[in-house]
Amino acid sequence: MTAATVDTADAPRQIAAYKPGFDWGRVGNYAAITVIVFWCLAPFYWMAVLAFRDNANTFDNTPWFTHVTLENFRYAFDTQFNAFGRSLLNSLIISVSVTVLSMLIAVFAGYALSRLVFRGKSIVLALILGASMFPGVAILTPIFQLFSDFGWLGTFHGLILPQVSFALPLAVYTLTSFFADMPWELEEAAKVDGCTPLQAFRKVIIPLAAPAMFTVAILVFLASWNEYLLSSVLSKGDSAVAPSTVAIVNFTAGPHIVPYTQTMAAGVIVTVPLVIVVLIFQRRIVSGLTAGGVKG
């Protein structure tokens, strides 16, 4: 009776003694996230503000939407002055082609480098990683001369192949690391069940590697969609093959008009698809970036 009374009386004191204080750490985390989000989205927000603003009020510093108009978007697709609509289709063709070709090569190369044992494998991996360190401007002149001799300037394959070569090091190295983390027992079990090595790869390895493959494909697509340096030189300014990044640089809105707001409208049009893709597939991207561990 006495013990029970003591325990009941001491219970509120114990709860009060262990009551946590104000969580300043969480406040700091949210504050840091807020600053990062603002820092990243502020340029896009200002681009959107100018995209909907009348060109006569371009230099108005009002930080919200004023003098709203949709004429800038109409000018962006005005074929009399620009080939922007065609350039969006060109960007889609180039980016999808680069992504498909890069993934076809990277999946098999990454699997071979992770599973097969052969002499000089570490050298091959080092060369692949080293290839990604070359700045594009350093090899732009040799590529231009080579493609000029081949007659590939101003062609789709002349724009696609160099981007594939730049995308492959990242794709191969990422998938090699992922495949290396997958246990051999998965394939051995499939072979015991009657699968050939190709069937084990297709039915067991590929489905398990889907998150990493999807992530690499998204990253390659985004890099190709935003690529400018190679495209600006190898397209030769030909609107028939030039991607949207090149078209925006050559943007015009008519005689005696400096196309500030029209260029911002074109920038919004180019950026929105990327934002939509990331928002739709963000879970797959995160799961792919954190993949590689196998639960027992």
Phi and psi in degrees as GROMACS dihedral restraints (atoms count N, CA, C in turn):
[ dihedral_restraints ]
;  ai    aj    ak    al  type     phi  dphi    fc
    3     4     5     6     1   -67.4    20    10
    4     5     6     7     1   -42.4    20    10
    6     7     8     9     1   -62.2    20    10
    7     8     9    10     1   -41.2    20    10
    9    10    11    12     1   -64.3    20    10
   10    11    12    13     1   -39.9    20    10
   12    13    14    15     1   -65.1    20    10
   13    14    15    16     1   -40.5    20    10
   15    16    17    18     1   -65.1    20    10
   16    17    18    19     1   -42.8    20    10
   18    19    20    21     1   -63.7    20    10
   19    20    21    22     1   -41.8    20    10
   21    22    23    24     1   -66.4    20    10
   22    23    24    25     1   -37.1    20    10
   24    25    26    27     1   -72.3    20    10
   25    26    27    28     1   -34.3    20    10
   27    28    29    30     1   -80.7    20    10
   28    29    30    31     1   -16.4    20    10
   30    31    32    33     1   -59.0    20    10
   31    32    33    34     1   -48.1    20    10
   33    34    35    36     1   -62.1    20    10
   34    35    36    37     1   -34.9    20    10
   36    37    38    39     1   -64.8    20    10
   37    38    39    40     1   -41.2    20    10
   39    40    41    42     1   -65.8    20    10
   40    41    42    43     1   -41.9    20    10
   42    43    44    45     1   -63.4    20    10
   43    44    45    46     1   -41.8    20    10
   45    46    47    48     1   -66.1    20    10
   46    47    48    49     1   -34.6    20    10
   48    49    50    51     1   -67.1    20    10
   49    50    51    52     1   -33.1    20    10
   51    52    53    54     1  -101.9    20    10
   52    53    54    55     1    12.1    20    10
   54    55    56    57     1   -68.9    20    10
   55    56    57    58     1   122.7    20    10
   57    58    59    60     1   -70.1    20    10
   58    59    60    61     1   152.5    20    10
   60    61    62    63     1   -84.9    20    10
   61    62    63    64     1  -169.0    20    10
   63    64    65    66     1   -67.7    20    10
   64    65    66    67     1   132.2    20    10
   66    67    68    69     1   -84.2    20    10
   67    68    69    70     1    86.3    20    10
   69    70    71    72     1   -69.2    20    10
   70    71    72    73     1   -28.3    20    10
   72    73    74    75     1   -63.0    20    10
   73    74    75    76     1   -41.2    20    10
   75    76    77    78     1   -66.4    20    10
   76    77    78    79     1   -39.3    20    10
   78    79    80    81     1   -61.3    20    10
   79    80    81    82     1   -42.1    20    10
   81    82    83    84     1   -63.7    20    10
   82    83    84    85     1   -38.8    20    10
   84    85    86    87     1   -63.3    20    10
   85    86    87    88     1   -45.9    20    10
   87    88    89    90     1   -65.1    20    10
   88    89    90    91     1   -37.2    20    10
   90    91    92    93     1   -64.4    20    10
   91    92    93    94     1   -42.1    20    10
   93    94    95    96     1   -65.1    20    10
   94    95    96    97     1   -41.2    20    10
   96    97    98    99     1   -63.4    20    10
   97    98    99   100     1   -40.7    20    10
   99   100   101   102     1   -62.4    20    10
  100   101   102   103     1   -43.7    20    10
  102   103   104   105     1   -63.4    20    10
  103   104   105   106     1   -43.1    20    10
  105   106   107   108     1   -64.6    20    10
  106   107   108   109     1   -44.5    20    10
  108   109   110   111     1   -63.0    20    10
  109   110   111   112     1   -43.5    20    10
  111   112   113   114     1   -63.0    20    10
  112   113   114   115     1   -43.6    20    10
  114   115   116   117     1   -62.0    20    10
  115   116   117   118     1   -37.3    20    10
  117   118   119   120     1   -79.9    20    10
  118   119   120   121     1   -35.6    20    10
  120   121   122   123     1   -93.0    20    10
  121   122   123   124     1   -16.2    20    10
  123   124   125   126     1   -58.9    20    10
  124   125   126   127     1   -45.6    20    10
  126   127   128   129     1   -61.1    20    10
  127   128   129   130     1   -40.9    20    10
  129   130   131   132     1   -66.2    20    10
  130   131   132   133     1   -37.8    20    10
  132   133   134   135     1   -62.8    20    10
  133   134   135   136     1   -44.6    20    10
  135   136   137   138     1   -67.0    20    10
  136   137   138   139     1   -34.8    20    10
  138   139   140   141     1   -62.7    20    10
  139   140   141   142     1   -41.1    20    10
  141   142   143   144     1   -66.6    20    10
  142   143   144   145     1   -38.3    20    10
  144   145   146   147     1   -60.9    20    10
  145   146   147   148     1   -46.7    20    10
  147   148   149   150     1   -69.4    20    10
  148   149   150   151     1   -30.5    20    10
  150   151   152   153     1   -63.1    20    10
  151   152   153   154     1   -31.4    20    10
  153   154   155   156     1  -100.3    20    10
  154   155   156   157     1     9.9    20    10
  156   157   158   159     1  -103.2    20    10
  157   158   159   160     1   144.2    20    10
  159   160   161   162     1   -62.0    20    10
  160   161   162   163     1   141.1    20    10
  162   163   164   165     1   -61.7    20    10
  163   164   165   166     1   -28.5    20    10
  165   166   167   168     1   -68.7    20    10
  166   167   168   169     1   -17.6    20    10
  168   169   170   171     1  -114.0    20    10
  169   170   171   172     1    32.6    20    10
  171   172   173   174     1   -57.8    20    10
  172   173   174   175     1   -41.9    20    10
  174   175   176   177     1   -93.0    20    10
  175   176   177   178     1    16.9    20    10
  177   178   179   180     1   -73.4    20    10
  178   179   180   181     1   123.3    20    10
  180   181   182   183     1   -86.6    20    10
  181   182   183   184     1     9.7    20    10
  183   184   185   186     1   -60.7    20    10
  184   185   186   187     1   123.5    20    10
  186   187   188   189     1   -81.9    20    10
  187   188   189   190     1    16.7    20    10
  189   190   191   192     1  -135.8    20    10
  190   191   192   193     1   177.2    20    10
  192   193   194   195     1   -71.0    20    10
  193   194   195   196     1   117.0    20    10
  195   196   197   198     1  -135.8    20    10
  196   197   198   199     1   158.0    20    10
  198   199   200   201     1    50.9    20    10
  199   200   201   202     1    48.9    20    10
  201   202   203   204     1   -69.6    20    10
  202   203   204   205     1   135.7    20    10
  204   205   206   207     1  -152.2    20    10
  205   206   207   208     1   154.2    20    10
  207   208   209   210     1  -104.5    20    10
  208   209   210   211     1     6.4    20    10
  210   211   212   213     1   -65.1    20    10
  211   212   213   214     1   -30.8    20    10
  213   214   215   216     1   -61.4    20    10
  214   215   216   217     1   -37.6    20    10
  216   217   218   219     1   -71.7    20    10
  217   218   219   220     1   -33.3    20    10
  219   220   221   222     1   -66.8    20    10
  220   221   222   223     1   -41.0    20    10
  222   223   224   225     1   -63.8    20    10
  223   224   225   226     1   -35.4    20    10
  225   226   227   228     1   -60.3    20    10
  226   227   228   229     1   -35.3    20    10
  228   229   230   231     1  -100.4    20    10
  229   230   231   232     1    11.8    20    10
  231   232   233   234     1   -73.8    20    10
  232   233   234   235     1   108.5    20    10
  234   235   236   237     1   -69.2    20    10
  235   236   237   238     1   -12.2    20    10
  237   238   239   240     1   -68.3    20    10
  238   239   240   241     1   -32.5    20    10
  240   241   242   243     1  -111.7    20    10
  241   242   243   244     1   -26.1    20    10
  243   244   245   246     1  -136.9    20    10
  244   245   246   247     1   160.7    20    10
  246   247   248   249     1  -117.0    20    10
  247   248   249   250     1    41.6    20    10
  249   250   251   252     1   -68.5    20    10
  250   251   252   253     1   -40.3    20    10
  252   253   254   255     1   -59.8    20    10
  253   254   255   256     1   -42.9    20    10
  255   256   257   258     1   -65.3    20    10
  256   257   258   259     1   -36.5    20    10
  258   259   260   261     1   -66.2    20    10
  259   260   261   262     1   -32.5    20    10
  261   262   263   264     1   -64.4    20    10
  262   263   264   265     1   -41.6    20    10
  264   265   266   267     1   -64.6    20    10
  265   266   267   268     1   -39.4    20    10
  267   268   269   270     1   -61.9    20    10
  268   269   270   271     1   -43.3    20    10
  270   271   272   273     1   -61.3    20    10
  271   272   273   274     1   -41.0    20    10
  273   274   275   276     1   -64.8    20    10
  274   275   276   277     1   -44.1    20    10
  276   277   278   279     1   -61.5    20    10
  277   278   279   280     1   -46.8    20    10
  279   280   281   282     1   -66.4    20    10
  280   281   282   283     1   -46.2    20    10
  282   283   284   285     1   -65.8    20    10
  283   284   285   286     1   -43.3    20    10
  285   286   287   288     1   -65.3    20    10
  286   287   288   289     1   -42.3    20    10
  288   289   290   291     1   -63.5    20    10
  289   290   291   292     1   -44.4    20    10
  291   292   293   294     1   -62.3    20    10
  292   293   294   295     1   -41.7    20    10
  294   295   296   297     1   -65.3    20    10
  295   296   297   298     1   -46.6    20    10
  297   298   299   300     1   -64.5    20    10
  298   299   300   301     1   -48.1    20    10
  300   301   302   303     1   -64.1    20    10
  301   302   303   304     1   -42.1    20    10
  303   304   305   306     1   -63.5    20    10
  304   305   306   307     1   -42.6    20    10
  306   307   308   309     1   -69.8    20    10
  307   308   309   310     1   -38.0    20    10
  309   310   311   312     1   -59.9    20    10
  310   311   312   313     1   -41.2    20    10
  312   313   314   315     1   -77.7    20    10
  313   314   315   316     1   -43.4    20    10
  315   316   317   318     1   -67.4    20    10
  316   317   318   319     1   -36.4    20    10
  318   319   320   321     1   -63.5    20    10
  319   320   321   322     1   -48.7    20    10
  321   322   323   324     1   -71.1    20    10
  322   323   324   325     1   -38.3    20    10
  324   325   326   327     1   -66.6    20    10
  325   326   327   328     1   -43.7    20    10
  327   328   329   330     1   -63.7    20    10
  328   329   330   331     1   -39.8    20    10
  330   331   332   333     1   -66.0    20    10
  331   332   333   334     1   -43.3    20    10
  333   334   335   336     1   -65.1    20    10
  334   335   336   337     1   -41.6    20    10
  336   337   338   339     1   -70.4    20    10
  337   338   339   340     1   -24.5    20    10
  339   340   341   342     1   -90.5    20    10
  340   341   342   343     1   -30.4    20    10
  342   343   344   345     1  -101.3    20    10
  343   344   345   346     1   -38.0    20    10
  345   346   347   348     1   -84.0    20    10
  346   347   348   349     1   146.3    20    10
  348   349   350   351     1  -110.1    20    10
  349   350   351   352     1   116.8    20    10
  351   352   353   354     1  -148.5    20    10
  352   353   354   355     1   160.1    20    10
  354   355   356   357     1   -70.4    20    10
  355   356   357   358     1   133.3    20    10
  357   358   359   360     1    85.2    20    10
  358   359   360   361     1    14.6    20    10
  360   361   362   363     1   -63.7    20    10
  361   362   363   364     1   -40.5    20    10
  363   364   365   366     1   -64.6    20    10
  364   365   366   367     1   -33.3    20    10
  366   367   368   369     1   -67.7    20    10
  367   368   369   370     1   -40.3    20    10
  369   370   371   372     1   -62.2    20    10
  370   371   372   373     1   -44.4    20    10
  372   373   374   375     1   -62.4    20    10
  373   374   375   376     1   -40.2    20    10
  375   376   377   378     1   -65.1    20    10
  376   377   378   379     1   -38.9    20    10
  378   379   380   381     1   -67.2    20    10
  379   380   381   382     1   -38.7    20    10
  381   382   383   384     1   -64.2    20    10
  382   383   384   385     1   -44.8    20    10
  384   385   386   387     1   -66.0    20    10
  385   386   387   388     1   -38.7    20    10
  387   388   389   390     1   -66.6    20    10
  388   389   390   391     1   -32.0    20    10
  390   391   392   393     1   -63.6    20    10
  391   392   393   394     1   -30.0    20    10
  393   394   395   396     1   -74.3    20    10
  394   395   396   397     1   -11.5    20    10
  396   397   398   399     1   -89.2    20    10
  397   398   399   400     1   -10.9    20    10
  399   400   401   402     1   -72.8    20    10
  400   401   402   403     1   126.6    20    10
  402   403   404   405     1   -69.6    20    10
  403   404   405   406     1   142.5    20    10
  405   406   407   408     1   -61.1    20    10
  406   407   408   409     1   -34.6    20    10
  408   409   410   411     1   -66.9    20    10
  409   410   411   412     1   -23.3    20    10
  411   412   413   414     1   -72.9    20    10
  412   413   414   415     1   -29.3    20    10
  414   415   416   417     1  -110.5    20    10
  415   416   417   418     1     8.0    20    10
  417   418   419   420     1   -66.3    20    10
  418   419   420   421     1   -42.7    20    10
  420   421   422   423     1   -64.8    20    10
  421   422   423   424     1   -47.5    20    10
  423   424   425   426     1   -59.7    20    10
  424   425   426   427     1   -40.4    20    10
  426   427   428   429     1   -63.5    20    10
  427   428   429   430     1   -42.5    20    10
  429   430   431   432     1   -61.3    20    10
  430   431   432   433     1   -43.9    20    10
  432   433   434   435     1   -66.1    20    10
  433   434   435   436     1   -42.2    20    10
  435   436   437   438     1   -64.8    20    10
  436   437   438   439     1   -46.6    20    10
  438   439   440   441     1   -71.2    20    10
  439   440   441   442     1   -27.3    20    10
  441   442   443   444     1   -66.1    20    10
  442   443   444   445     1   -39.8    20    10
  444   445   446   447     1   -67.1    20    10
  445   446   447   448     1   -35.1    20    10
  447   448   449   450     1   -79.5    20    10
  448   449   450   451     1   -15.0    20    10
  450   451   452   453     1    76.6    20    10
  451   452   453   454     1    28.5    20    10
  453   454   455   456     1   -97.3    20    10
  454   455   456   457     1    -2.1    20    10
  456   457   458   459     1   -67.8    20    10
  457   458   459   460     1   138.1    20    10
  459   460   461   462     1    74.0    20    10
  460   461   462   463     1    26.8    20    10
  462   463   464   465     1  -125.7    20    10
  463   464   465   466     1   160.0    20    10
  465   466   467   468     1   -67.8    20    10
  466   467   468   469     1   -43.4    20    10
  468   469   470   471     1   -67.5    20    10
  469   470   471   472     1   -26.3    20    10
  471   472   473   474     1   -70.4    20    10
  472   473   474   475     1   -22.0    20    10
  474   475   476   477     1   -93.3    20    10
  475   476   477   478     1   -29.3    20    10
  477   478   479   480     1   -78.4    20    10
  478   479   480   481     1   -47.5    20    10
  480   481   482   483     1   -61.3    20    10
  481   482   483   484     1   -44.5    20    10
  483   484   485   486     1   -61.8    20    10
  484   485   486   487     1   -37.1    20    10
  486   487   488   489     1   -68.7    20    10
  487   488   489   490     1   -33.7    20    10
  489   490   491   492     1   -62.2    20    10
  490   491   492   493     1   -41.9    20    10
  492   493   494   495     1   -64.9    20    10
  493   494   495   496     1   -31.0    20    10
  495   496   497   498     1   -79.8    20    10
  496   497   498   499     1   -29.2    20    10
  498   499   500   501     1   -81.4    20    10
  499   500   501   502     1   -27.1    20    10
  501   502   503   504     1   -62.7    20    10
  502   503   504   505     1   -43.5    20    10
  504   505   506   507     1   -55.4    20    10
  505   506   507   508     1   -47.4    20    10
  507   508   509   510     1   -63.1    20    10
  508   509   510   511     1   -45.2    20    10
  510   511   512   513     1   -64.8    20    10
  511   512   513   514     1   -46.4    20    10
  513   514   515   516     1   -65.6    20    10
  514   515   516   517     1   -45.0    20    10
  516   517   518   519     1   -66.0    20    10
  517   518   519   520     1   -40.6    20    10
  519   520   521   522     1   -65.8    20    10
  520   521   522   523     1   -46.6    20    10
  522   523   524   525     1   -70.7    20    10
  523   524   525   526     1   -31.2    20    10
  525   526   527   528     1   -62.5    20    10
  526   527   528   529     1   -44.0    20    10
  528   529   530   531     1   -63.7    20    10
  529   530   531   532     1   -38.3    20    10
  531   532   533   534     1   -69.5    20    10
  532   533   534   535     1   -47.6    20    10
  534   535   536   537     1   -62.1    20    10
  535   536   537   538     1   -34.4    20    10
  537   538   539   540     1   -66.3    20    10
  538   539   540   541     1   -26.3    20    10
  540   541   542   543     1   -81.2    20    10
  541   542   543   544     1   -11.3    20    10
  543   544   545   546     1   -84.0    20    10
  544   545   546   547     1   131.4    20    10
  546   547   548   549     1   -70.0    20    10
  547   548   549   550     1   145.7    20    10
  549   550   551   552     1   -63.2    20    10
  550   551   552   553     1   -26.0    20    10
  552   553   554   555     1   -59.7    20    10
  553   554   555   556     1   -27.7    20    10
  555   556   557   558     1   -63.1    20    10
  556   557   558   559     1   -46.3    20    10
  558   559   560   561     1   -69.7    20    10
  559   560   561   562     1   -39.2    20    10
  561   562   563   564     1   -62.1    20    10
  562   563   564   565     1   -40.7    20    10
  564   565   566   567     1   -64.2    20    10
  565   566   567   568     1   -39.2    20    10
  567   568   569   570     1   -65.3    20    10
  568   569   570   571     1   -38.8    20    10
  570   571   572   573     1   -67.9    20    10
  571   572   573   574     1   -36.7    20    10
  573   574   575   576     1   -61.7    20    10
  574   575   576   577     1   -35.2    20    10
  576   577   578   579     1   -77.9    20    10
  577   578   579   580     1    -0.1    20    10
  579   580   581   582     1   108.9    20    10
  580   581   582   583     1     4.6    20    10
  582   583   584   585     1   -79.9    20    10
  583   584   585   586     1   143.6    20    10
  585   586   587   588     1   -77.0    20    10
  586   587   588   589     1   165.7    20    10
  588   589   590   591     1   -55.2    20    10
  589   590   591   592     1   -39.2    20    10
  591   592   593   594     1   -67.9    20    10
  592   593   594   595     1   -39.9    20    10
  594   595   596   597     1   -66.7    20    10
  595   596   597   598     1   -38.7    20    10
  597   598   599   600     1   -63.2    20    10
  598   599   600   601     1   -39.9    20    10
  600   601   602   603     1   -66.0    20    10
  601   602   603   604     1   -42.2    20    10
  603   604   605   606     1   -76.1    20    10
  604   605   606   607     1   -38.7    20    10
  606   607   608   609     1   -95.2    20    10
  607   608   609   610     1   -20.2    20    10
  609   610   611   612     1  -114.9    20    10
  610   611   612   613     1   -53.7    20    10
  612   613   614   615     1   -71.8    20    10
  613   614   615   616     1   -47.5    20    10
  615   616   617   618     1   -60.3    20    10
  616   617   618   619     1   -47.0    20    10
  618   619   620   621     1   -60.9    20    10
  619   620   621   622     1   -37.4    20    10
  621   622   623   624     1   -71.6    20    10
  622   623   624   625     1   -29.8    20    10
  624   625   626   627     1   -87.9    20    10
  625   626   627   628     1     1.2    20    10
  627   628   629   630     1   -55.9    20    10
  628   629   630   631     1   -43.6    20    10
  630   631   632   633     1   -59.7    20    10
  631   632   633   634     1   -44.3    20    10
  633   634   635   636     1   -67.0    20    10
  634   635   636   637     1   -41.4    20    10
  636   637   638   639     1   -63.1    20    10
  637   638   639   640     1   -41.3    20    10
  639   640   641   642     1   -64.1    20    10
  640   641   642   643     1   -41.6    20    10
  642   643   644   645     1   -63.4    20    10
  643   644   645   646     1   -46.5    20    10
  645   646   647   648     1   -62.5    20    10
  646   647   648   649     1   -40.5    20    10
  648   649   650   651     1   -62.5    20    10
  649   650   651   652     1   -42.4    20    10
  651   652   653   654     1   -63.2    20    10
  652   653   654   655     1   -43.8    20    10
  654   655   656   657     1   -64.1    20    10
  655   656   657   658     1   -40.5    20    10
  657   658   659   660     1   -65.2    20    10
  658   659   660   661     1   -42.4    20    10
  660   661   662   663     1   -62.3    20    10
  661   662   663   664     1   -45.0    20    10
  663   664   665   666     1   -63.5    20    10
  664   665   666   667     1   -42.1    20    10
  666   667   668   669     1   -64.0    20    10
  667   668   669   670     1   -40.5    20    10
  669   670   671   672     1   -69.1    20    10
  670   671   672   673     1   -39.3    20    10
  672   673   674   675     1   -63.0    20    10
  673   674   675   676     1   -34.8    20    10
  675   676   677   678     1   -93.4    20    10
  676   677   678   679     1    -0.9    20    10
  678   679   680   681     1   -67.8    20    10
  679   680   681   682     1   136.3    20    10
  681   682   683   684     1  -128.4    20    10
  682   683   684   685     1   -42.3    20    10
  684   685   686   687     1   -57.8    20    10
  685   686   687   688     1   -56.4    20    10
  687   688   689   690     1   -64.2    20    10
  688   689   690   691     1   -42.2    20    10
  690   691   692   693     1   -65.1    20    10
  691   692   693   694     1   -35.5    20    10
  693   694   695   696     1   -65.9    20    10
  694   695   696   697     1   -29.1    20    10
  696   697   698   699     1   -94.5    20    10
  697   698   699   700     1   -45.1    20    10
  699   700   701   702     1   -77.5    20    10
  700   701   702   703     1   -18.5    20    10
  702   703   704   705     1   -81.7    20    10
  703   704   705   706     1   -15.7    20    10
  705   706   707   708     1    58.8    20    10
  706   707   708   709     1    25.0    20    10
  708   709   710   711     1    70.8    20    10
  709   710   711   712     1    11.5    20    10
  711   712   713   714     1   -76.1    20    10
  712   713   714   715     1   115.7    20    10
  714   715   716   717     1   -66.6    20    10
  715   716   717   718     1   -15.5    20    10
  717   718   719   720     1   -71.0    20    10
  718   719   720   721     1   -24.2    20    10
  720   721   722   723     1  -127.5    20    10
  721   722   723   724     1   -10.5    20    10
  723   724   725   726     1   -65.7    20    10
  724   725   726   727     1   133.7    20    10
  726   727   728   729     1   -76.3    20    10
  727   728   729   730     1   177.5    20    10
  729   730   731   732     1   -65.5    20    10
  730   731   732   733     1   -32.6    20    10
  732   733   734   735     1   -62.7    20    10
  733   734   735   736     1   -36.6    20    10
  735   736   737   738     1   -75.3    20    10
  736   737   738   739     1   -38.2    20    10
  738   739   740   741     1   -63.3    20    10
  739   740   741   742     1   -36.4    20    10
  741   742   743   744     1   -66.0    20    10
  742   743   744   745     1   -39.1    20    10
  744   745   746   747     1   -62.5    20    10
  745   746   747   748     1   -37.7    20    10
  747   748   749   750     1   -92.1    20    10
  748   749   750   751     1    23.5    20    10
  750   751   752   753     1   -71.3    20    10
  751   752   753   754     1   137.5    20    10
  753   754   755   756     1  -133.8    20    10
  754   755   756   757     1   154.7    20    10
  756   757   758   759     1  -125.4    20    10
  757   758   759   760     1    15.1    20    10
  759   760   761   762     1   121.6    20    10
  760   761   762   763     1   168.9    20    10
  762   763   764   765     1   -67.0    20    10
  763   764   765   766     1   139.1    20    10
  765   766   767   768     1    61.8    20    10
  766   767   768   769     1    27.6    20    10
  768   769   770   771     1  -125.6    20    10
  769   770   771   772     1   123.7    20    10
  771   772   773   774     1   -85.6    20    10
  772   773   774   775     1   113.8    20    10
  774   775   776   777     1   -84.3    20    10
  775   776   777   778     1    58.5    20    10
  777   778   779   780     1   -65.1    20    10
  778   779   780   781     1   -58.3    20    10
  780   781   782   783     1   -68.7    20    10
  781   782   783   784     1   -33.9    20    10
  783   784   785   786     1   -66.5    20    10
  784   785   786   787     1   -36.0    20    10
  786   787   788   789     1   -67.4    20    10
  787   788   789   790     1   -38.6    20    10
  789   790   791   792     1   -64.5    20    10
  790   791   792   793     1   -37.2    20    10
  792   793   794   795     1   -63.0    20    10
  793   794   795   796     1   -41.8    20    10
  795   796   797   798     1   -64.7    20    10
  796   797   798   799     1   -37.1    20    10
  798   799   800   801     1   -64.3    20    10
  799   800   801   802     1   -38.3    20    10
  801   802   803   804     1   -65.0    20    10
  802   803   804   805     1   -42.2    20    10
  804   805   806   807     1   -62.3    20    10
  805   806   807   808     1   -38.7    20    10
  807   808   809   810     1   -73.0    20    10
  808   809   810   811     1   -34.3    20    10
  810   811   812   813     1   -80.5    20    10
  811   812   813   814     1   -35.2    20    10
  813   814   815   816     1   -56.5    20    10
  814   815   816   817     1   -44.9    20    10
  816   817   818   819     1   -57.9    20    10
  817   818   819   820     1   -37.2    20    10
  819   820   821   822     1   -66.2    20    10
  820   821   822   823     1   -41.4    20    10
  822   823   824   825     1   -63.2    20    10
  823   824   825   826     1   -41.4    20    10
  825   826   827   828     1   -63.7    20    10
  826   827   828   829     1   -43.7    20    10
  828   829   830   831     1   -61.3    20    10
  829   830   831   832     1   -45.1    20    10
  831   832   833   834     1   -66.2    20    10
  832   833   834   835     1   -41.5    20    10
  834   835   836   837     1   -66.2    20    10
  835   836   837   838     1   -38.7    20    10
  837   838   839   840     1   -70.4    20    10
  838   839   840   841     1   -40.9    20    10
  840   841   842   843     1  -108.2    20    10
  841   842   843   844     1    21.1    20    10
  843   844   845   846     1   -63.3    20    10
  844   845   846   847     1   -35.6    20    10
  846   847   848   849     1   -66.0    20    10
  847   848   849   850     1   -42.1    20    10
  849   850   851   852     1   -65.6    20    10
  850   851   852   853     1   -37.7    20    10
  852   853   854   855     1   -64.1    20    10
  853   854   855   856     1   -45.6    20    10
  855   856   857   858     1   -65.1    20    10
  856   857   858   859     1   -42.5    20    10
  858   859   860   861     1   -64.4    20    10
  859   860   861   862     1   -34.8    20    10
  861   862   863   864     1   -70.1    20    10
  862   863   864   865     1   -38.0    20    10
  864   865   866   867     1   -69.0    20    10
  865   866   867   868     1   -28.8    20    10
  867   868   869   870     1   -99.2    20    10
  868   869   870   871     1     3.5    20    10
  870   871   872   873     1   -76.9    20    10
  871   872   873   874     1   167.6    20    10
  873   874   875   876     1   128.0    20    10
  874   875   876   877     1   -27.0    20    10
  876   877   878   879     1   -89.8    20    10
  877   878   879   880     1   140.2    20    10
  879   880   881   882     1  -113.4    20    10
  880   881   882   883     1   123.4    20    10
  882   883   884   885     1   -75.5    20    10
  883   884   885   886     1   142.8    20    10
